[in-house]
Amino acid sequence: MIYVDGLPLTSTDPSFKGSELLVFLLEHPTLIAASNRLKAMPEKDVPFSPAKYLYVFQREYATVDPSLVEFVGTDEATTCVGLVICNRNTKMISISHMDFVTVGDMGLTQMLSLVVDHDVDAALDVHLIGSFEDKPIQLINGSNQSGGRKIIPSGYSLPLCLKIVEALQHRREKFQLQTFCVLSHNTKRDLNGSAMPIISGFVVETSSGSVMPACFDKTSRCPDEIVRRIRVTVSSEDPYWDGKLLETYDTLCDRIVVAPCTWVLDWGKIAFSLQQLSDSEILMRCSTSPDAEAPDFVENERR
C-alpha cells in the first residue's frame, strides 16, 4: 500500500484506485513540493569515476548494498520511469528503469526480493522519476456514486505510471512515497512547443538514500554497454524475460552478471535493414518519443 506523509492512501470508496489514485498523487501538495525541490537541483554529470558506481540500462534493475556500492543510477528515460525502493532499516536499495506496463507486477516482485527479505512491515521509501506528458492528460469526472476524477490512458508514459501506482497500492508492503516527479511534474516545452522531460536521469547516493538529477556518458554507462543495449531489444522476443526486468548485477557477490537472453537469426537481418535507414527514420522507428530524445540517441542505436 502507498503512504504519503506517513498516512496510507485508503478510501471507503472501492473505486479509489487506478486513475483516480494517480490524479490524487499528482495533486498532493507534499509530492508537488518534493518534485519542485528535485527539479531545482543542478544536474550531476557522471563521468567514469574510481567511486563505486552502478549504471542501470532500460528494463534493467539492480539491488545494492550501500557498503559495497556508493552510487547507483540511470538515464536516457523519456517515456520510461525510474523506480527506487529503499529499506529504511537495512539500507538496501533497488532501482529499475521500467519501460512498458508488462513489467510492472513481476518487476516489482523482483526488486523487492532482496529489499524486503520477508519483512512485509519494513518501511520502504519510494521514488518515481521520469516519464512526461507525451500525450495530453484527459480528465473525466466520475459518476455520482464514485465521485473523483479519472484519467483516460493514452500515450506511453501515462499507462506505465498507472500500472506502477496500481502495483504498489495492491501489495502488502508499506511504500512511503517520497518523490513523484512524473507526467505533468516532469514536462517542459522546447522552442517548437514539443513536450519533453525535465529530468531524464538520476543517481542515488546509497549511504544517505538521497536522489539527484544526473546525466551519464559513454564512459559511465558501463560495463558491456553495447551488449546490454542489444539485450534490451532482443529480450522483447524471449519468452523467459516476458514480464520481467533484466538481471545485471549479482547483489550477494557484488559483481556485474549480464544474464543471457535468446538470439535468433532474424535479429541480424533487422539490424542490417535498420542501418540502411536515415537518422530521422531510425529516430521515428526506434523511439517512443522522437521529439524528446537526447542528441546521441541515433548514434547509440547505430552502434
HELIX and SHEET records of a PDB file:
HELIX    1   1 SER A   19  LEU A   26  1                                   8    
HELIX    2   2 PRO A   29  ALA A   40  1                                  12    
HELIX    3   3 VAL A  101  VAL A  103  5                                   3    
HELIX    4   4 GLY A  104  VAL A  115  1                                  12    
HELIX    5   5 SER A  157  HIS A  170  1                                  14    
HELIX    6   6 LEU A  183  ASN A  186  5                                   4    
HELIX    7   7 GLU A  225  VAL A  234  1                                  10    
HELIX    8   8 SER A  235  GLU A  237  5                                   3    
HELIX    9   9 PRO A  239  TRP A  241  5                                   3    
HELIX   10  10 LEU A  265  GLN A  275  1                                  11    
HELIX   11  11 ASP A  279  CYS A  286  1                                   8    
HELIX   12  12 PRO A  290  ALA A  292  5                                   3    
HELIX   13  13 PHE A  297  ARG A  302  1                                   6    
SHEET    1   A 8 LEU A   7  PRO A   8  0                                        
SHEET    2   A 8 ILE A   2  VAL A   4 -1                                        
SHEET    3   A 8 LYS A 174  VAL A 182  1                                        
SHEET    4   A 8 ALA A 123  GLY A 130  1                                        
SHEET    5   A 8 VAL A  81  ASN A  87 -1                                        
SHEET    6   A 8 ILE A  93  MET A  98 -1                                        
SHEET    7   A 8 GLU A  60  VAL A  64 -1                                        
SHEET    8   A 8 LEU A 246  GLU A 247  1                                        
SHEET    1   B 5 LYS A  44  VAL A  46  0                                        
SHEET    2   B 5 SER A 210  PHE A 216  1                                        
SHEET    3   B 5 PHE A 202  GLU A 205 -1                                        
SHEET    4   B 5 PHE A  71  THR A  74 -1                                        
SHEET    5   B 5 TYR A  53  TYR A  55  1                                        
SHEET    1   C 2 GLN A 138  ASN A 141  0                                        
SHEET    2   C 2 ARG A 149  ILE A 152 -1                                        
SHEET    1   D 2 THR A 187  ARG A 189  0                                        
SHEET    2   D 2 ALA A 195  PRO A 197 -1                                        
SHEET    1   E 2 TYR A 249  ASP A 250  0                                        
SHEET    2   E 2 ARG A 255  ILE A 256 -1                                        
END                                                                             
